[in-house]
Amino acid sequence: MGFNKHKNLFKGISNVIEATSKEEQIHGLFGIDIIHIIKKEHPEWFDDEYNESIIKSCKEAYMAESKIVDWIFEKGELEWMSSQTVKEFIKNRFNNSLESIGLSRIFEIDEKMVEEAEWFNDEVIGTKHGDFFVKRSINYNKRNKSITGDDLF
């Protein structure tokens, strides 16, 4: 998405990433709701051992994500975003997720770097309204064949 935003490249890929990110955001929010429901029904499950296992899992996941970021940036930094900025963004997402289920933030973050990547949250969380005067209609029927009720049944 950054290539599209900053260099006007990979628009199609950017659209797919945006759609996937929005869907994953919805899945995450649903998971948070489920955790809150289960917490109300079985608060005894959410003890110190549970909290420690979640924190340990988040730290391990961050390490794995960091290795992927290092691999993506192995040939150098981008002029509009550094690998460290991406890592700070990831840490902030982990912190926000932990907070949303009632746990403490575990990662120290550089707020300035997180702000540099805030545009991604705007893209994923924000609602976009297209200008219907400008937008082209999309033709889903590639062969332009008329379909009748007899064709369907």
DAQUI-V427012 format. One record per pair of residues at least 24 apart in sequence whose ideal C-beta (glycine too) atoms are under 10 Angstrom apart, sorted by the first residue. I is the first residue (numbers start at 1). J is the second residue. D is the distance in Angstrom with one decimal. If there is no record, write none. Layout:
i:I j:J d:D
i:I j:J d:D
//
This chain:
i:1 j:119 d:8.4
i:1 j:120 d:6.6
i:1 j:123 d:6.1
i:1 j:124 d:8.9
i:2 j:78 d:6.8
i:2 j:80 d:6.2
i:2 j:81 d:5.6
i:2 j:86 d:9.2
i:2 j:117 d:8.8
i:2 j:119 d:8.3
i:2 j:120 d:7.9
i:2 j:123 d:9.9
i:3 j:78 d:8.3
i:3 j:80 d:9.1
i:4 j:123 d:9.7
i:5 j:80 d:7.9
i:5 j:81 d:9.7
i:5 j:119 d:6.6
i:5 j:120 d:9.0
i:5 j:123 d:8.0
i:6 j:78 d:7.9
i:6 j:79 d:7.8
i:6 j:80 d:4.2
i:6 j:81 d:8.0
i:6 j:119 d:9.5
i:7 j:78 d:9.1
i:7 j:79 d:9.0
i:7 j:80 d:8.0
i:14 j:123 d:8.9
i:17 j:120 d:9.8
i:17 j:123 d:9.0
i:17 j:124 d:9.4
i:18 j:120 d:9.5
i:18 j:123 d:5.7
i:18 j:124 d:7.1
i:18 j:128 d:8.7
i:19 j:124 d:9.9
i:20 j:124 d:9.6
i:21 j:120 d:7.9
i:21 j:121 d:9.7
i:21 j:123 d:7.3
i:21 j:124 d:4.4
i:21 j:125 d:9.2
i:22 j:123 d:8.5
i:22 j:124 d:5.8
i:22 j:125 d:8.1
i:22 j:126 d:9.5
i:22 j:127 d:9.6
i:22 j:128 d:9.6
i:23 j:124 d:9.8
i:24 j:124 d:8.3
i:25 j:121 d:9.3
i:25 j:124 d:5.4
i:25 j:125 d:6.4
i:28 j:93 d:9.2
i:28 j:96 d:9.8
i:28 j:97 d:6.9
i:28 j:100 d:8.6
i:29 j:100 d:8.4
i:29 j:125 d:9.8
i:31 j:97 d:9.0
i:31 j:100 d:9.5
i:31 j:101 d:8.7
i:32 j:97 d:7.6
i:32 j:100 d:4.9
i:32 j:101 d:6.0
i:32 j:102 d:9.9
i:33 j:100 d:9.7
i:34 j:101 d:10.0
i:35 j:100 d:8.5
i:35 j:101 d:4.9
i:35 j:102 d:8.4
i:36 j:100 d:8.9
i:36 j:101 d:7.4
i:36 j:102 d:8.2
i:39 j:101 d:8.1
i:39 j:102 d:7.4
i:46 j:101 d:9.0
i:46 j:102 d:7.9
i:46 j:103 d:9.5
i:50 j:103 d:9.5
i:51 j:98 d:9.5
i:51 j:101 d:9.7
i:51 j:102 d:9.0
i:51 j:103 d:6.0
i:51 j:104 d:8.8
i:54 j:97 d:9.6
i:54 j:98 d:7.3
i:54 j:101 d:7.7
i:54 j:103 d:6.3
i:54 j:106 d:9.5
i:55 j:94 d:9.8
i:55 j:98 d:7.6
i:55 j:103 d:7.0
i:55 j:104 d:8.5
i:55 j:106 d:5.7
i:56 j:106 d:9.9
i:58 j:91 d:9.5
i:58 j:94 d:5.1
i:58 j:95 d:8.9
i:58 j:97 d:7.9
i:58 j:98 d:6.5
i:58 j:103 d:8.8
i:58 j:106 d:6.3
i:58 j:107 d:8.3
i:59 j:94 d:8.7
i:59 j:106 d:7.0
i:59 j:107 d:8.5
i:61 j:90 d:9.0
i:61 j:94 d:7.3
i:62 j:87 d:8.2
i:62 j:90 d:6.5
i:62 j:91 d:6.4
i:62 j:93 d:9.6
i:62 j:94 d:6.0
i:62 j:106 d:8.9
i:62 j:107 d:7.0
i:65 j:90 d:5.2
i:65 j:91 d:9.1
i:65 j:93 d:9.4
i:65 j:94 d:8.7
i:66 j:90 d:7.6
i:66 j:91 d:9.2
i:80 j:116 d:8.6
i:80 j:119 d:9.9
i:81 j:113 d:9.4
i:81 j:116 d:6.7
i:81 j:117 d:6.8
i:81 j:119 d:9.6
i:81 j:120 d:9.4
i:82 j:113 d:7.8
i:82 j:116 d:8.3
i:82 j:117 d:9.9
i:84 j:110 d:7.9
i:84 j:113 d:6.4
i:84 j:116 d:9.9
i:85 j:110 d:8.4
i:85 j:112 d:9.2
i:85 j:113 d:4.6
i:85 j:114 d:8.0
i:85 j:115 d:9.4
i:85 j:116 d:5.0
i:85 j:117 d:5.5
i:86 j:113 d:8.9
i:86 j:116 d:9.6
i:86 j:117 d:6.9
i:86 j:120 d:9.3
i:87 j:113 d:8.4
i:87 j:117 d:9.9
i:88 j:112 d:8.8
i:88 j:113 d:4.0
i:88 j:114 d:5.2
i:88 j:115 d:9.5
i:88 j:116 d:8.3
i:88 j:117 d:7.2
i:89 j:113 d:7.5
i:89 j:114 d:6.0
i:89 j:115 d:9.8
i:89 j:116 d:8.3
i:89 j:117 d:4.0
i:89 j:118 d:8.5
i:89 j:120 d:6.8
i:89 j:121 d:8.5
i:90 j:114 d:9.9
i:90 j:117 d:9.2
i:92 j:117 d:8.3
i:92 j:118 d:9.5
i:92 j:121 d:9.1
i:93 j:117 d:9.8
i:93 j:120 d:9.6
i:93 j:121 d:8.7
i:96 j:121 d:9.5
//
